[in-house]
Amino acid sequence: MSSITSSFATPICESDSFVPAKSSTPERGQEQRDFHYSYSESLPSILAGLKSSLLITTYTTGNLVAVSQQEGRIVPSFHTFDRPMGVAAKENGIAVGTRHQVWFLRSAPDIAVKLEPRGQFDAAFLTRHSHYTGDIHCHDLAWVGNELWIVNTLFSCLCTMHPEYNFAPRWKPPFVSALVAEDRCHLNGLAAADGKPRFVTAMAETDSKQSWRAVKKTAGCVIDVASGTTIVRGLTMPHSPRLANGQLYFLHSGLGHLETLDPTNGHREVVCELPGYTRGLSIVGSLAFVGLSKVRLASDWDGVPIAKHPDQLKCGVWVIDLKSGNVAGRFEFLTGAGELFDVQLLPGVSHPFLSGPLEDNPLWTVKPLR
């Protein structure tokens, strides 16, 4: 595996796709925002059967959303972060990548049992500390053993945290010639397994500042981290590679697909086609939880197949039966949110209490529409 051992502090840079915040206040202000949502009748029983809840990041509204079930009803809760993107969950904590920091929420079972009303929450995750990365355009996060790996999109590399630096670069695609804050290939997704980073997704095999934008419709790729070999090319804006059930899955986002990929020969198969820009994937057993987003009316989406019919696109999480490719359940934002980034299952927790680092907006309302 091609590796990088140097470490350095990150300059704060502006780019066409990310605008640094003017202050530490998230992009939410004090405006009125109504979140209306709906869900399938099957979703509460799916989550109950898994004894799990969902974590969703909505970076455009600045929220980590916990979706859980209680007495046969879906109950979402919204927690404020500054542009949350990738999420990594494990038994004793949650990591959330944001604009300039990675925040860590630690499990506090002694507090969970004392929360009112008593018995409602089976876990509590409280913000305890953060690591300042600077503006690295953090995308996917993944636990590799006990170490958190970060997709550092701005510097086109995988990195980890370092006590003396913003980040420690650990790997970059072989076609990227330098670690500079230029978002050269839009590295975005990471699949880890067996204590190793295994596969990544990128928008293109390009090596100059944001040059992937010109070829994003046809140049997406999946790369084997250990060998640096590109195992498939010609994709449209791929995201969220995941290893599960002995297979490699990824989201062919520009087509709205969930697909499998054989790393030995590059052969792909479509599991299902979905009504949205697919991004954010969590798999447990035979079920895949897939994030869907609407598309922005901007030049970034010119010519992307999924953007041809924007009025038909949905925002939410669709649950897919991997054996049949059929939809087993769904959670949909009807108003309030249009784009998601990550979707992660929080195993062993049916109804969590979460406490984020920032104050929630008192003018927002959250209501189900069935």
N, C-alpha and C positions, 0 to 999 in steps of 0.2 A: 504493500500500500504506500503510495506516495504520501509523505508526511511533511509537515512544517513544524519546526520547533521554536522559531523565533516568536517573541512577544513584543507588542508595542502599544502605545496609547493611540486612541482613535481620534482623528480630527473630526469636527462636526461640519458636515458638508450639506449643501443644498443640492437637490436634483429635481428633474422634471416630474417625478412621480411621488416624492415625499417632500413636504414642506415642514421644516422644523417648527416646533411650537414657539410662540413668543414668550410663554411663561410655562410654569409647571401645571397650570390649569388645563384639564383635558378639553377637547374640542366639543363642548356641549353647551357652554354658557348657562343661562337660566331660562332657555326657551321651553315652551310647552311642547311635549312630545307624547303622543299616545301610541302605546304598543298594543295592538290587537293581534291575537293569535288564535289559531285553531289546531286541532289535532285529531287523529283518527281514533276510533273507539278501541282499537287494538293496542295503542301505545302504552297506556297505563299497565296493562297486563304484561306487555313485553318487558318493561322496566322492572316490574315486580318480580317476574320470573327470573330475571338476571340479577336481582337485588342490586341494581345499579342506577346511577343517574347520569345525565349528560352535561358536559361542559361545552359551551359554545362561545367563541369570541366574535363580537361584532365591532370591528375596529372603527367603522365610520361613526358609530354612536358612542364608542368608548366604554364598552361593557364586556364583562365576563358574565355569561348567563348560565345559571344552574337550572336544569330542567329535571324535575323529579316527580314522583307520583305519590299521592296521599289519598288513601281511601277511595281509590279508583278514579281520581282526578289528577290531571297534570297541573303542577304548580311550578311556574318559573320564577326565579329571583334574579335581580339585576345588580351587578356590582361594578363600580366605576374604576377604570384604569385609563391611563393615557395611551391611546391607540394600541389596545391589546391585539396580539397576533398569535404566535404559536403557544400551545399549552402542552405540558407534560405532567401526567398524574401518576402517582404511585401511592402505596398504602399509607404512608405517613406524611404526604405533602403534595402540593401542587406548585408548579413553576409556571409563571406567565410572562411571556416576552412582550415588552412594550416599547415605546418610542426610544427611550434612552436607558432603560433599566430592565433587568429580569427580577421580578418579584417572587418571593417564596412564601407560601402559605403553609403553615405547619399544622398537622393534626393535633387537636387538643381534646382528647376523650373526657378528661376530667371536667372540662367546661361544658361539653355537649350535654352531659347528664343533668346539668343545673339550669339549662336554658328554659325559658318559659315560652309556651306552655310545656310543662314537663312531659317528656316522652315523645315530643314531636320530632326532634332532630336526633338522628343516630350517629352524627359526626359533626365536628366543628373544625373549620380550617381558618386560621387567623393569620393575617399578614405579620410576619416577624422580621424580615430583613430583605434587602435587595442588593444586587450587584450592578454598578453603573458601567454600562457598556459604551455609552455614547450612541450616536445615531448610526447604527450599523444596518438598518432596515431588517431587523430580526424577523425571520419567517419561522419555519418549523423548529421545534425543540424536541429532543429525544433523550431519555436516560440511556446511557451506554454504561452498563454496570451501575455504579453509584455516581458516575460523572455525567453532568448535563452537557450535551452537545447542542450547539446552536448553528442554524443556517444563517450565516452572515452574508446577506445578499449584497450589501453595498460593496464589500471587499471580495466578493466572489469566492468565498471559502467556507469551510466548516471550522468552527472555533469552540473553545471552552473558556471558562472563566479563569482568571489569574489574580492572586491577591495584590499584585503590584501594578497591574496594567488593566486597560479596558477589556482586553480579551487576548487569548493566546491562539493564534492560527494553528490548525492541526492538519488540514488537508485542503488542496485546491484542485480543480480539474486540470489535467495536463495541458489543455489548450489555453489556459489563462497564464500569461507570462509574468504578471506582476500583481502584488497585493496593494492595490490602490483603491481609493473610494470612488469608483466609477460604475459600479453595477454592470460589469462587462457582459455577463451571460444570463443574468437574473436567475441564479441558483436559488431554489425555493423550497424543495421538499427533501426529507430524509427518512429512510427506513433503516432501523437498527434492529439487530437480533443477535442472540448468543454473545452479548457483551461486545459487539462491534458495530460500527457504522457500516451499512452494507450497500445501499443504493441511494442515489440522489436524482432529482429532476431539475432540469434547467430549461429556459426558454430557447436557448440556442448555443451552439459552440462558437461563440464570438469572443473577441479579445480587445475591444476598444469601448470607450465610454458609451453605455446604453445602446450599443450597436444591435442588440437583440431586437429592439423595437421594429426595425425595418423588415425583419424576417420572421416575426413571431407567429405568423399563420402557418408556416411550413417547416420550421427549424427546431422545434422542441425535441428534447432527448431525455433518455434515462441512462445513467452512468453507473458502472460498477466501481465502488470506491476502492476496493482492494487492488484492482488491476489498472484502474483509470480508463478502462475500455468503455466506449459508448456502445450499449447493447441494442439500442433502437434509436432511429432518427425519424424526421419527417412528421413529428407530432405538432399539435396546435395547443400551445400553452399548458403543458402537463403540470400536475401538482400531486402532492400527498402520496408518495409511494409507501406501501405497507407490506410487511411479510406476515402471512397468517395461513394456517392450514397447509403448510408446505408450498405455498404459492406466493408469487409477487403480484400484488395489486397496485394499480395507480389510477388517478383520475385524469382522463383526457378532457381537460376542462373546456377547451374551445369547442368541443363537440357535445359536451354534456354527458360524457360516457363514464361509467365504471368499467375498467378493463383488467384482464390478467395479462401477464407478460412472462414468457419463458426466457430466463436470462441466458440460456445456453444457445439459443438460436434467434432470439428476437421476435418469436411468433407471438402475436397478440390475439386475444379473443374478447369480444364485447360481452360483458355480463348483463348490462342494461343501459338504456338511454333514458335520461332524466330531463325534466323541464327546467333546467337552470345551468348556470356556470358551476360545474362541480369543483369543489375545493373544501378540504377538511374531511378526513376519513378515519373511522375507528371500527375495528372488526373484532367481534367476539363470537366464537363458534361459527355457526352458519349465517350469522347476521352481520351486515355492514351498515353502519350509520354514516350517511353521505351528506355533506353540507352542500346546499344549493344557494346560488346568489343570482340576483338580477344584474344586468349590465348597465354601466354608466353611459350616458349619451355623450361620448367623447371619442376623439380620434383613436384612442388606444384600442377600440373595438372595431375599427373599420375592417371589413372583410372577414371577421371571425365568424364562422358558421353559426354559433349559438346566438349571435346578436342579430340575426336576420329577422327574428320575430320577437322583439323585446316585450311586447304586451302579453306574451304567453309564458314568460319566465316566472319562476317562483323563488322565494327566499325561505329557507328553513332546513330541516333535517329529514331526509327520507330514509326509512329502514328497508334494506333490501335482503330478501332471502337469496343467499348465494347459490343455493342448489337449483332454484328455478328461475332466478332473475326477476321475480315478481316483487312488487312493493308490499311489504308486510305492515308498515305503519308510517306515520309522518307527524312532524311538528312544523307548522308553517307560521311565519310572521306575515300577517295581512297588512299591517301598517307599522310604521316606526323604524323598521330595519329593512335594508335592501341588499346588504352584502355581509357575508360571513367569511371568516378565514379558517378557523380550525374547529374541529369537532373531536372531542375525546370522551370516552366512557370513564366514569369514576366507579370502579368496581367495588362491590361490597358496601356501598353506601346508598341507601334508598332515599333519604331526605337530608341533605347536608345543610348546615349553616355556614355561610361564608362571610368573611369580613375583609373587604378590600382596603387599599391604602388611601383612597380618596372619598370625599363626601358624595353621597348619591344626590341626584337632582330631585328636589322636592316637588317639582312641577310635572314630573313624568307620571303617567298612569299606565297600568298594565291590566288588560282585561281580556278574558276569553270570548271568542265569538264562535259558537258551535253551529 
